[in-house]
Amino acid sequence: MTFLSSIFKRRSSAPVARDRLQILLAHERIAVGDGKDDLLAKLHREIMEVIKRHVAVDQDKVQIKMDRGAQCSVLEIDVEVPGLTDRAENAKKD
């Protein structure tokens, strides 16, 4: 049974999510061609939905950028979380 267990062992969710995102990005890249703006708009909407489930964030405070290189693509997400940034600014003042 250990042989079958090692083959069908369940992976943790982080690598699975990463693999799914890579497949999604590769599929979108092929289907859309260089429609980078459409993909970014869709990703922005979906990421905002996920963030809003956990934290109240102003949509203008979320920046999403995608850079495509010859070997890999980079998806950069900057989120300014109100409670955390206020605490950091107050700590700097003290």
Biopython code that builds the backbone (N, CA, C, O; Angstrom):
import numpy as np
from Bio.PDB.StructureBuilder import StructureBuilder

atoms = [
    (1, "MET", "N", (0.807, -1.198, 0.000)),
    (1, "MET", "CA", (0.000, 0.000, 0.000)),
    (1, "MET", "C", (0.851, 1.263, 0.000)),
    (1, "MET", "O", (0.393, 2.300, -0.481)),
    (2, "THR", "N", (2.060, 1.213, 0.517)),
    (2, "THR", "CA", (2.884, 2.410, 0.566)),
    (2, "THR", "C", (3.268, 2.884, -0.824)),
    (2, "THR", "O", (3.435, 4.084, -1.043)),
    (3, "PHE", "N", (3.412, 1.961, -1.765)),
    (3, "PHE", "CA", (3.735, 2.356, -3.137)),
    (3, "PHE", "C", (2.599, 3.182, -3.732)),
    (3, "PHE", "O", (2.836, 4.235, -4.324)),
    (4, "LEU", "N", (1.364, 2.700, -3.574)),
    (4, "LEU", "CA", (0.212, 3.439, -4.093)),
    (4, "LEU", "C", (0.014, 4.750, -3.341)),
    (4, "LEU", "O", (-0.376, 5.754, -3.937)),
    (5, "SER", "N", (0.278, 4.748, -2.051)),
    (5, "SER", "CA", (0.146, 5.976, -1.265)),
    (5, "SER", "C", (1.121, 7.032, -1.741)),
    (5, "SER", "O", (0.784, 8.214, -1.802)),
    (6, "SER", "N", (2.329, 6.610, -2.078)),
    (6, "SER", "CA", (3.319, 7.589, -2.531)),
    (6, "SER", "C", (2.965, 8.158, -3.895)),
    (6, "SER", "O", (3.288, 9.310, -4.184)),
    (7, "ILE", "N", (2.314, 7.378, -4.730)),
    (7, "ILE", "CA", (1.913, 7.871, -6.054)),
    (7, "ILE", "C", (0.730, 8.819, -5.941)),
    (7, "ILE", "O", (0.712, 9.875, -6.571)),
    (8, "PHE", "N", (-0.251, 8.443, -5.141)),
    (8, "PHE", "CA", (-1.484, 9.220, -5.054)),
    (8, "PHE", "C", (-1.539, 10.106, -3.821)),
    (8, "PHE", "O", (-2.621, 10.476, -3.365)),
    (9, "LYS", "N", (-0.379, 10.445, -3.283)),
    (9, "LYS", "CA", (-0.315, 11.287, -2.092)),
    (9, "LYS", "C", (-0.861, 12.678, -2.420)),
    (9, "LYS", "O", (-0.590, 13.227, -3.488)),
    (10, "ARG", "N", (-1.605, 13.217, -1.518)),
    (10, "ARG", "CA", (-2.200, 14.534, -1.707)),
    (10, "ARG", "C", (-1.168, 15.621, -1.430)),
    (10, "ARG", "O", (-0.505, 15.603, -0.393)),
    (11, "ARG", "N", (-1.032, 16.577, -2.368)),
    (11, "ARG", "CA", (-0.093, 17.678, -2.196)),
    (11, "ARG", "C", (-0.756, 18.789, -1.396)),
    (11, "ARG", "O", (-1.982, 18.875, -1.328)),
    (12, "SER", "N", (0.072, 19.642, -0.787)),
    (12, "SER", "CA", (-0.490, 20.774, -0.052)),
    (12, "SER", "C", (-1.102, 21.757, -1.045)),
    (12, "SER", "O", (-0.807, 21.698, -2.239)),
    (13, "SER", "N", (-1.939, 22.647, -0.565)),
    (13, "SER", "CA", (-2.705, 23.514, -1.456)),
    (13, "SER", "C", (-1.871, 24.607, -2.120)),
    (13, "SER", "O", (-2.220, 25.045, -3.217)),
    (14, "ALA", "N", (-0.795, 25.060, -1.506)),
    (14, "ALA", "CA", (0.006, 26.145, -2.098)),
    (14, "ALA", "C", (0.624, 25.741, -3.436)),
    (14, "ALA", "O", (0.481, 26.492, -4.401)),
    (15, "PRO", "N", (1.301, 24.601, -3.546)),
    (15, "PRO", "CA", (1.841, 24.226, -4.856)),
    (15, "PRO", "C", (0.750, 23.985, -5.895)),
    (15, "PRO", "O", (0.931, 24.291, -7.073)),
    (16, "VAL", "N", (-0.373, 23.441, -5.461)),
    (16, "VAL", "CA", (-1.478, 23.207, -6.387)),
    (16, "VAL", "C", (-2.005, 24.538, -6.910)),
    (16, "VAL", "O", (-2.247, 24.678, -8.109)),
    (17, "ALA", "N", (-2.187, 25.519, -6.023)),
    (17, "ALA", "CA", (-2.661, 26.843, -6.436)),
    (17, "ALA", "C", (-1.663, 27.506, -7.372)),
    (17, "ALA", "O", (-2.058, 28.124, -8.361)),
    (18, "ARG", "N", (-0.368, 27.385, -7.069)),
    (18, "ARG", "CA", (0.661, 27.967, -7.930)),
    (18, "ARG", "C", (0.625, 27.328, -9.317)),
    (18, "ARG", "O", (0.709, 28.028, -10.326)),
    (19, "ASP", "N", (0.502, 26.013, -9.369)),
    (19, "ASP", "CA", (0.442, 25.317, -10.652)),
    (19, "ASP", "C", (-0.787, 25.733, -11.446)),
    (19, "ASP", "O", (-0.711, 25.928, -12.659)),
    (20, "ARG", "N", (-1.910, 25.869, -10.769)),
    (20, "ARG", "CA", (-3.133, 26.286, -11.457)),
    (20, "ARG", "C", (-3.007, 27.702, -12.006)),
    (20, "ARG", "O", (-3.459, 27.980, -13.117)),
    (21, "LEU", "N", (-2.398, 28.597, -11.236)),
    (21, "LEU", "CA", (-2.201, 29.961, -11.708)),
    (21, "LEU", "C", (-1.267, 29.987, -12.911)),
    (21, "LEU", "O", (-1.501, 30.739, -13.857)),
    (22, "GLN", "N", (-0.214, 29.175, -12.887)),
    (22, "GLN", "CA", (0.696, 29.116, -14.026)),
    (22, "GLN", "C", (-0.017, 28.597, -15.266)),
    (22, "GLN", "O", (0.201, 29.103, -16.367)),
    (23, "ILE", "N", (-0.864, 27.597, -15.095)),
    (23, "ILE", "CA", (-1.622, 27.066, -16.226)),
    (23, "ILE", "C", (-2.588, 28.113, -16.749)),
    (23, "ILE", "O", (-2.723, 28.289, -17.960)),
    (24, "LEU", "N", (-3.267, 28.817, -15.833)),
    (24, "LEU", "CA", (-4.193, 29.874, -16.234)),
    (24, "LEU", "C", (-3.477, 30.960, -17.017)),
    (24, "LEU", "O", (-3.960, 31.388, -18.066)),
    (25, "LEU", "N", (-2.336, 31.410, -16.525)),
    (25, "LEU", "CA", (-1.590, 32.461, -17.207)),
    (25, "LEU", "C", (-1.099, 31.996, -18.568)),
    (25, "LEU", "O", (-1.153, 32.757, -19.534)),
    (26, "ALA", "N", (-0.621, 30.762, -18.661)),
    (26, "ALA", "CA", (-0.164, 30.238, -19.945)),
    (26, "ALA", "C", (-1.325, 30.133, -20.923)),
    (26, "ALA", "O", (-1.183, 30.469, -22.099)),
    (27, "HIS", "N", (-2.467, 29.670, -20.442)),
    (27, "HIS", "CA", (-3.646, 29.558, -21.296)),
    (27, "HIS", "C", (-4.109, 30.931, -21.783)),
    (27, "HIS", "O", (-4.403, 31.107, -22.966)),
    (28, "GLU", "N", (-4.173, 31.890, -20.881)),
    (28, "GLU", "CA", (-4.581, 33.246, -21.250)),
    (28, "GLU", "C", (-3.606, 33.862, -22.246)),
    (28, "GLU", "O", (-4.022, 34.543, -23.184)),
    (29, "ARG", "N", (-2.333, 33.629, -22.050)),
    (29, "ARG", "CA", (-1.310, 34.176, -22.935)),
    (29, "ARG", "C", (-1.505, 33.647, -24.356)),
    (29, "ARG", "O", (-1.370, 34.396, -25.324)),
    (30, "ILE", "N", (-1.821, 32.360, -24.478)),
    (30, "ILE", "CA", (-2.016, 31.758, -25.795)),
    (30, "ILE", "C", (-3.336, 32.210, -26.394)),
    (30, "ILE", "O", (-3.383, 32.579, -27.568)),
    (31, "ALA", "N", (-4.410, 32.189, -25.612)),
    (31, "ALA", "CA", (-5.740, 32.506, -26.117)),
    (31, "ALA", "C", (-5.881, 33.971, -26.502)),
    (31, "ALA", "O", (-6.506, 34.290, -27.513)),
    (32, "VAL", "N", (-5.320, 34.841, -25.723)),
    (32, "VAL", "CA", (-5.504, 36.273, -25.930)),
    (32, "VAL", "C", (-4.390, 36.854, -26.788)),
    (32, "VAL", "O", (-4.544, 37.952, -27.323)),
    (33, "GLY", "N", (-3.300, 36.165, -26.930)),
    (33, "GLY", "CA", (-2.163, 36.731, -27.643)),
    (33, "GLY", "C", (-1.447, 37.675, -26.719)),
    (33, "GLY", "O", (-0.954, 37.263, -25.669)),
    (34, "ASP", "N", (-1.381, 38.938, -27.090)),
    (34, "ASP", "CA", (-0.724, 39.916, -26.222)),
    (34, "ASP", "C", (-1.763, 40.823, -25.563)),
    (34, "ASP", "O", (-1.486, 41.995, -25.310)),
    (35, "GLY", "N", (-2.948, 40.294, -25.285)),
    (35, "GLY", "CA", (-3.991, 41.082, -24.638)),
    (35, "GLY", "C", (-3.739, 41.205, -23.157)),
    (35, "GLY", "O", (-4.556, 40.780, -22.341)),
    (36, "LYS", "N", (-2.621, 41.782, -22.812)),
    (36, "LYS", "CA", (-2.168, 41.895, -21.422)),
    (36, "LYS", "C", (-3.159, 42.694, -20.576)),
    (36, "LYS", "O", (-3.355, 42.396, -19.397)),
    (37, "ASP", "N", (-3.782, 43.708, -21.176)),
    (37, "ASP", "CA", (-4.700, 44.561, -20.423)),
    (37, "ASP", "C", (-5.949, 43.802, -19.982)),
    (37, "ASP", "O", (-6.431, 43.998, -18.867)),
    (38, "ASP", "N", (-6.483, 42.926, -20.861)),
    (38, "ASP", "CA", (-7.664, 42.149, -20.500)),
    (38, "ASP", "C", (-7.365, 41.204, -19.343)),
    (38, "ASP", "O", (-8.158, 41.074, -18.410)),
    (39, "LEU", "N", (-6.229, 40.557, -19.415)),
    (39, "LEU", "CA", (-5.836, 39.631, -18.356)),
    (39, "LEU", "C", (-5.629, 40.373, -17.044)),
    (39, "LEU", "O", (-6.058, 39.902, -15.991)),
    (40, "LEU", "N", (-4.978, 41.528, -17.099)),
    (40, "LEU", "CA", (-4.752, 42.316, -15.885)),
    (40, "LEU", "C", (-6.068, 42.782, -15.274)),
    (40, "LEU", "O", (-6.231, 42.752, -14.054)),
    (41, "ALA", "N", (-7.004, 43.209, -16.111)),
    (41, "ALA", "CA", (-8.296, 43.663, -15.599)),
    (41, "ALA", "C", (-9.033, 42.515, -14.908)),
    (41, "ALA", "O", (-9.618, 42.696, -13.840)),
    (42, "LYS", "N", (-8.999, 41.351, -15.517)),
    (42, "LYS", "CA", (-9.662, 40.184, -14.928)),
    (42, "LYS", "C", (-8.988, 39.779, -13.617)),
    (42, "LYS", "O", (-9.667, 39.513, -12.625)),
    (43, "LEU", "N", (-7.660, 39.733, -13.612)),
    (43, "LEU", "CA", (-6.929, 39.394, -12.390)),
    (43, "LEU", "C", (-7.198, 40.416, -11.296)),
    (43, "LEU", "O", (-7.371, 40.053, -10.133)),
    (44, "HIS", "N", (-7.234, 41.702, -11.669)),
    (44, "HIS", "CA", (-7.485, 42.772, -10.691)),
    (44, "HIS", "C", (-8.845, 42.572, -10.029)),
    (44, "HIS", "O", (-8.961, 42.662, -8.807)),
    (45, "ARG", "N", (-9.870, 42.302, -10.829)),
    (45, "ARG", "CA", (-11.215, 42.088, -10.274)),
    (45, "ARG", "C", (-11.238, 40.890, -9.327)),
    (45, "ARG", "O", (-11.775, 40.969, -8.222)),
    (46, "GLU", "N", (-10.652, 39.784, -9.773)),
    (46, "GLU", "CA", (-10.686, 38.573, -8.959)),
    (46, "GLU", "C", (-9.869, 38.721, -7.677)),
    (46, "GLU", "O", (-10.286, 38.251, -6.618)),
    (47, "ILE", "N", (-8.722, 39.364, -7.765)),
    (47, "ILE", "CA", (-7.892, 39.573, -6.577)),
    (47, "ILE", "C", (-8.600, 40.505, -5.601)),
    (47, "ILE", "O", (-8.548, 40.286, -4.390)),
    (48, "MET", "N", (-9.259, 41.542, -6.110)),
    (48, "MET", "CA", (-10.003, 42.454, -5.240)),
    (48, "MET", "C", (-11.119, 41.715, -4.501)),
    (48, "MET", "O", (-11.353, 41.968, -3.320)),
    (49, "GLU", "N", (-11.806, 40.804, -5.190)),
    (49, "GLU", "CA", (-12.867, 40.036, -4.537)),
    (49, "GLU", "C", (-12.310, 39.217, -3.378)),
    (49, "GLU", "O", (-12.913, 39.154, -2.307)),
    (50, "VAL", "N", (-11.165, 38.595, -3.596)),
    (50, "VAL", "CA", (-10.555, 37.771, -2.551)),
    (50, "VAL", "C", (-10.092, 38.637, -1.382)),
    (50, "VAL", "O", (-10.311, 38.279, -0.225)),
    (51, "ILE", "N", (-9.453, 39.772, -1.672)),
    (51, "ILE", "CA", (-8.959, 40.652, -0.613)),
    (51, "ILE", "C", (-10.117, 41.206, 0.211)),
    (51, "ILE", "O", (-10.021, 41.292, 1.435)),
    (52, "LYS", "N", (-11.216, 41.584, -0.456)),
    (52, "LYS", "CA", (-12.362, 42.166, 0.246)),
    (52, "LYS", "C", (-13.023, 41.183, 1.209)),
    (52, "LYS", "O", (-13.705, 41.597, 2.146)),
    (53, "ARG", "N", (-12.824, 39.889, 0.984)),
    (53, "ARG", "CA", (-13.378, 38.897, 1.916)),
    (53, "ARG", "C", (-12.713, 38.987, 3.284)),
    (53, "ARG", "O", (-13.312, 38.628, 4.298)),
    (54, "HIS", "N", (-11.477, 39.467, 3.309)),
    (54, "HIS", "CA", (-10.703, 39.456, 4.548)),
    (54, "HIS", "C", (-10.412, 40.848, 5.110)),
    (54, "HIS", "O", (-10.332, 41.015, 6.328)),
    (55, "VAL", "N", (-10.251, 41.860, 4.231)),
    (55, "VAL", "CA", (-9.836, 43.194, 4.671)),
    (55, "VAL", "C", (-10.581, 44.238, 3.846)),
    (55, "VAL", "O", (-10.778, 44.062, 2.644)),
    (56, "ALA", "N", (-10.994, 45.330, 4.497)),
    (56, "ALA", "CA", (-11.604, 46.446, 3.779)),
    (56, "ALA", "C", (-10.487, 47.292, 3.178)),
    (56, "ALA", "O", (-9.726, 47.932, 3.903)),
    (57, "VAL", "N", (-10.394, 47.291, 1.841)),
    (57, "VAL", "CA", (-9.314, 47.983, 1.142)),
    (57, "VAL", "C", (-9.916, 48.854, 0.049)),
    (57, "VAL", "O", (-10.852, 48.446, -0.638)),
    (58, "ASP", "N", (-9.369, 50.060, -0.105)),
    (58, "ASP", "CA", (-9.765, 50.938, -1.190)),
    (58, "ASP", "C", (-9.199, 50.381, -2.491)),
    (58, "ASP", "O", (-8.016, 50.048, -2.563)),
    (59, "GLN", "N", (-10.036, 50.279, -3.516)),
    (59, "GLN", "CA", (-9.613, 49.684, -4.785)),
    (59, "GLN", "C", (-8.458, 50.457, -5.420)),
    (59, "GLN", "O", (-7.653, 49.874, -6.147)),
    (60, "ASP", "N", (-8.368, 51.755, -5.155)),
    (60, "ASP", "CA", (-7.273, 52.558, -5.705)),
    (60, "ASP", "C", (-5.936, 52.238, -5.038)),
    (60, "ASP", "O", (-4.881, 52.595, -5.563)),
    (61, "LYS", "N", (-5.974, 51.576, -3.903)),
    (61, "LYS", "CA", (-4.750, 51.251, -3.165)),
    (61, "LYS", "C", (-4.174, 49.884, -3.554)),
    (61, "LYS", "O", (-3.214, 49.418, -2.942)),
    (62, "VAL", "N", (-4.759, 49.250, -4.564)),
    (62, "VAL", "CA", (-4.266, 47.958, -5.044)),
    (62, "VAL", "C", (-3.680, 48.158, -6.437)),
    (62, "VAL", "O", (-4.373, 48.603, -7.351)),
    (63, "GLN", "N", (-2.417, 47.832, -6.590)),
    (63, "GLN", "CA", (-1.729, 47.962, -7.874)),
    (63, "GLN", "C", (-1.301, 46.575, -8.345)),
    (63, "GLN", "O", (-0.671, 45.826, -7.599)),
    (64, "ILE", "N", (-1.646, 46.242, -9.580)),
    (64, "ILE", "CA", (-1.263, 44.960, -10.152)),
    (64, "ILE", "C", (-0.491, 45.232, -11.432)),
    (64, "ILE", "O", (-0.932, 45.991, -12.296)),
    (65, "LYS", "N", (0.671, 44.597, -11.538)),
    (65, "LYS", "CA", (1.529, 44.808, -12.704)),
    (65, "LYS", "C", (2.048, 43.460, -13.174)),
    (65, "LYS", "O", (2.407, 42.603, -12.368)),
    (66, "MET", "N", (2.084, 43.285, -14.489)),
    (66, "MET", "CA", (2.623, 42.055, -15.045)),
    (66, "MET", "C", (3.746, 42.402, -16.009)),
    (66, "MET", "O", (3.573, 43.216, -16.916)),
    (67, "ASP", "N", (4.896, 41.779, -15.804)),
    (67, "ASP", "CA", (6.041, 41.942, -16.697)),
    (67, "ASP", "C", (6.327, 40.597, -17.337)),
    (67, "ASP", "O", (6.433, 39.578, -16.655)),
    (68, "ARG", "N", (6.450, 40.607, -18.652)),
    (68, "ARG", "CA", (6.747, 39.365, -19.360)),
    (68, "ARG", "C", (8.159, 39.421, -19.902)),
    (68, "ARG", "O", (8.549, 40.378, -20.571)),
    (69, "GLY", "N", (8.908, 38.393, -19.605)),
    (69, "GLY", "CA", (10.259, 38.266, -20.119)),
    (69, "GLY", "C", (10.341, 37.084, -21.060)),
    (69, "GLY", "O", (9.339, 36.421, -21.332)),
    (70, "ALA", "N", (11.532, 36.824, -21.555)),
    (70, "ALA", "CA", (11.721, 35.703, -22.464)),
    (70, "ALA", "C", (11.554, 34.371, -21.734)),
    (70, "ALA", "O", (10.999, 33.423, -22.289)),
    (71, "GLN", "N", (12.029, 34.298, -20.501)),
    (71, "GLN", "CA", (12.017, 33.040, -19.757)),
    (71, "GLN", "C", (10.829, 32.901, -18.801)),
    (71, "GLN", "O", (10.357, 31.792, -18.553)),
    (72, "CYS", "N", (10.346, 34.034, -18.263)),
    (72, "CYS", "CA", (9.257, 33.933, -17.287)),
    (72, "CYS", "C", (8.461, 35.231, -17.248)),
    (72, "CYS", "O", (8.890, 36.266, -17.759)),
    (73, "SER", "N", (7.303, 35.145, -16.634)),
    (73, "SER", "CA", (6.459, 36.312, -16.413)),
    (73, "SER", "C", (6.396, 36.577, -14.917)),
    (73, "SER", "O", (6.446, 35.652, -14.106)),
    (74, "VAL", "N", (6.285, 37.866, -14.560)),
    (74, "VAL", "CA", (6.221, 38.244, -13.152)),
    (74, "VAL", "C", (4.914, 38.987, -12.917)),
    (74, "VAL", "O", (4.614, 39.959, -13.610)),
    (75, "LEU", "N", (4.141, 38.534, -11.944)),
    (75, "LEU", "CA", (2.917, 39.197, -11.535)),
    (75, "LEU", "C", (3.193, 39.852, -10.195)),
    (75, "LEU", "O", (3.452, 39.167, -9.205)),
    (76, "GLU", "N", (3.139, 41.183, -10.161)),
    (76, "GLU", "CA", (3.448, 41.933, -8.943)),
    (76, "GLU", "C", (2.167, 42.569, -8.422)),
    (76, "GLU", "O", (1.457, 43.248, -9.164)),
    (77, "ILE", "N", (1.873, 42.349, -7.145)),
    (77, "ILE", "CA", (0.661, 42.878, -6.529)),
    (77, "ILE", "C", (1.053, 43.681, -5.298)),
    (77, "ILE", "O", (1.677, 43.151, -4.379)),
    (78, "ASP", "N", (0.685, 44.964, -5.280)),
    (78, "ASP", "CA", (0.928, 45.831, -4.129)),
    (78, "ASP", "C", (-0.420, 46.216, -3.526)),
    (78, "ASP", "O", (-1.270, 46.794, -4.204)),
    (79, "VAL", "N", (-0.606, 45.892, -2.257)),
    (79, "VAL", "CA", (-1.855, 46.200, -1.561)),
    (79, "VAL", "C", (-1.529, 47.041, -0.342)),
    (79, "VAL", "O", (-0.739, 46.634, 0.510)),
    (80, "GLU", "N", (-2.138, 48.214, -0.260)),
    (80, "GLU", "CA", (-1.969, 49.066, 0.916)),
    (80, "GLU", "C", (-3.125, 48.776, 1.864)),
    (80, "GLU", "O", (-4.268, 49.152, 1.603)),
    (81, "VAL", "N", (-2.815, 48.108, 2.959)),
    (81, "VAL", "CA", (-3.828, 47.734, 3.943)),
    (81, "VAL", "C", (-3.932, 48.868, 4.957)),
    (81, "VAL", "O", (-2.940, 49.185, 5.613)),
    (82, "PRO", "N", (-5.116, 49.495, 5.109)),
    (82, "PRO", "CA", (-5.245, 50.689, 5.949)),
    (82, "PRO", "C", (-4.763, 50.522, 7.381)),
    (82, "PRO", "O", (-3.995, 51.361, 7.850)),
    (83, "GLY", "N", (-5.163, 49.508, 8.083)),
    (83, "GLY", "CA", (-4.784, 49.347, 9.488)),
    (83, "GLY", "C", (-3.301, 49.151, 9.674)),
    (83, "GLY", "O", (-2.720, 49.687, 10.618)),
    (84, "LEU", "N", (-2.681, 48.400, 8.801)),
    (84, "LEU", "CA", (-1.256, 48.112, 8.934)),
    (84, "LEU", "C", (-0.402, 49.318, 8.581)),
    (84, "LEU", "O", (0.604, 49.571, 9.244)),
    (85, "THR", "N", (-0.782, 50.070, 7.547)),
    (85, "THR", "CA", (0.023, 51.227, 7.162)),
    (85, "THR", "C", (-0.095, 52.340, 8.190)),
    (85, "THR", "O", (0.875, 53.056, 8.438)),
    (86, "ASP", "N", (-1.277, 52.496, 8.799)),
    (86, "ASP", "CA", (-1.446, 53.515, 9.839)),
    (86, "ASP", "C", (-0.567, 53.201, 11.043)),
    (86, "ASP", "O", (0.037, 54.102, 11.625)),
    (87, "ARG", "N", (-0.493, 51.928, 11.419)),
    (87, "ARG", "CA", (0.343, 51.528, 12.549)),
    (87, "ARG", "C", (1.817, 51.752, 12.242)),
    (87, "ARG", "O", (2.578, 52.174, 13.113)),
    (88, "ALA", "N", (2.219, 51.471, 11.015)),
    (88, "ALA", "CA", (3.625, 51.647, 10.634)),
    (88, "ALA", "C", (4.003, 53.125, 10.661)),
    (88, "ALA", "O", (5.096, 53.475, 11.106)),
    (89, "GLU", "N", (3.105, 54.000, 10.187)),
    (89, "GLU", "CA", (3.384, 55.439, 10.205)),
    (89, "GLU", "C", (3.452, 55.963, 11.637)),
    (89, "GLU", "O", (4.299, 56.799, 11.949)),
    (90, "ASN", "N", (2.569, 55.479, 12.507)),
    (90, "ASN", "CA", (2.593, 55.905, 13.907)),
    (90, "ASN", "C", (3.860, 55.431, 14.602)),
    (90, "ASN", "O", (4.400, 56.144, 15.447)),
    (91, "ALA", "N", (4.338, 54.253, 14.265)),
    (91, "ALA", "CA", (5.571, 53.732, 14.860)),
    (91, "ALA", "C", (6.771, 54.566, 14.431)),
    (91, "ALA", "O", (7.697, 54.766, 15.217)),
    (92, "LYS", "N", (6.766, 55.054, 13.197)),
    (92, "LYS", "CA", (7.867, 55.893, 12.713)),
    (92, "LYS", "C", (7.886, 57.238, 13.435)),
    (92, "LYS", "O", (8.955, 57.792, 13.689)),
    (93, "LYS", "N", (6.697, 57.766, 13.768)),
    (93, "LYS", "CA", (6.610, 59.061, 14.436)),
    (93, "LYS", "C", (7.134, 58.989, 15.867)),
    (93, "LYS", "O", (7.681, 59.961, 16.388)),
    (94, "ASP", "N", (6.959, 57.820, 16.502)),
    (94, "ASP", "CA", (7.387, 57.671, 17.906)),
    (94, "ASP", "C", (8.840, 57.513, 17.977)),
    (94, "ASP", "O", (9.394, 57.374, 19.068)),
]
sb = StructureBuilder()
sb.init_structure("model")
sb.init_model(0)
sb.init_chain("A")
sb.init_seg("    ")
for serial, (resi, resn, name, xyz) in enumerate(atoms, 1):
    if name == "N":
        sb.init_residue(resn, " ", resi, " ")
    sb.init_atom(name, np.array(xyz, "f"), 0.0, 1.0, " ", f" {name:<3s}", serial, name[0])
structure = sb.get_structure()
